[in-house]
Amino acid sequence: MEVIVNISLKNGVLDPQGKAVEKALHSLNFNSVKEVKIAKQIKISLDEKDEKLAKEQVKKMCEELLVNSVIEDYELIIEKE
């Protein structure tokens, strides 16, 4: 089973990388761009058949290591093989 973790900055947290990309796109005349936010995606392959257990394991991974809960939010997407 694969679990995809999408990690993004919480609303209100400054995203300097997103702002830099937004500015660069405007300089290339992509003027319809309103806002750019940079996020991360992590794919974790688990040897687990039970979807509930897989989700619990990855949630714990996020809370203990993968996500800075002060400034980041995350969502889990389960992909069955």
PLY file of the C-alpha trace (Angstrom):
ply
format ascii 1.0
element vertex 81
property float x
property float y
property float z
element edge 80
property int vertex1
property int vertex2
end_header
0.00 0.00 0.00
1.19 3.50 -0.79
0.39 6.54 1.27
0.90 10.01 -0.17
1.54 12.82 2.30
0.84 16.31 0.96
2.47 18.95 3.17
1.79 22.67 2.82
2.32 25.79 4.85
-0.56 26.86 7.06
-2.57 29.90 6.00
-0.85 33.06 7.14
2.66 31.56 7.17
5.06 33.45 4.90
6.15 31.43 1.84
9.31 33.14 0.52
9.94 30.40 -2.05
6.41 30.76 -3.41
6.78 34.54 -3.57
10.10 34.19 -5.45
8.51 31.87 -8.02
5.51 34.19 -8.34
7.81 37.15 -8.97
9.84 35.19 -11.54
6.67 34.16 -13.39
5.52 37.78 -13.51
8.92 38.79 -14.90
8.37 36.21 -17.67
5.06 37.93 -18.48
2.80 35.32 -16.88
0.74 38.17 -15.51
-2.41 36.19 -14.79
-0.64 34.39 -11.92
-2.23 35.61 -8.68
-0.38 33.54 -6.10
2.11 30.67 -5.88
2.43 28.35 -2.91
5.14 25.73 -2.68
4.26 22.39 -1.08
5.91 19.00 -0.57
4.71 15.52 -1.41
6.09 12.37 0.19
5.18 8.88 -1.05
5.55 6.10 1.49
5.28 2.47 0.46
4.14 0.24 3.31
3.98 -3.51 3.73
0.54 -3.21 5.28
-2.83 -4.49 4.05
-5.07 -2.78 6.61
-5.88 0.76 5.45
-6.71 1.97 8.96
-3.39 0.71 10.37
-1.46 2.20 7.45
-3.10 5.58 8.00
-2.37 5.46 11.74
1.30 4.61 11.10
1.82 7.41 8.59
-0.05 9.89 10.79
2.37 9.06 13.60
5.33 9.48 11.19
4.01 12.92 10.27
3.54 13.98 13.87
6.95 12.73 14.99
9.17 13.60 12.01
7.77 14.59 8.64
5.64 17.65 9.44
6.41 20.78 11.44
2.96 21.15 12.99
3.66 24.73 14.06
3.78 26.00 10.45
2.61 23.10 8.26
-0.61 21.20 7.55
-0.80 17.80 5.89
-3.25 15.45 4.24
-2.98 11.72 3.66
-4.06 9.93 0.50
-4.20 6.13 0.57
-3.45 4.31 -2.69
-4.22 0.63 -2.68
-2.13 -1.59 -4.92
0 1
1 2
2 3
3 4
4 5
5 6
6 7
7 8
8 9
9 10
10 11
11 12
12 13
13 14
14 15
15 16
16 17
17 18
18 19
19 20
20 21
21 22
22 23
23 24
24 25
25 26
26 27
27 28
28 29
29 30
30 31
31 32
32 33
33 34
34 35
35 36
36 37
37 38
38 39
39 40
40 41
41 42
42 43
43 44
44 45
45 46
46 47
47 48
48 49
49 50
50 51
51 52
52 53
53 54
54 55
55 56
56 57
57 58
58 59
59 60
60 61
61 62
62 63
63 64
64 65
65 66
66 67
67 68
68 69
69 70
70 71
71 72
72 73
73 74
74 75
75 76
76 77
77 78
78 79
79 80
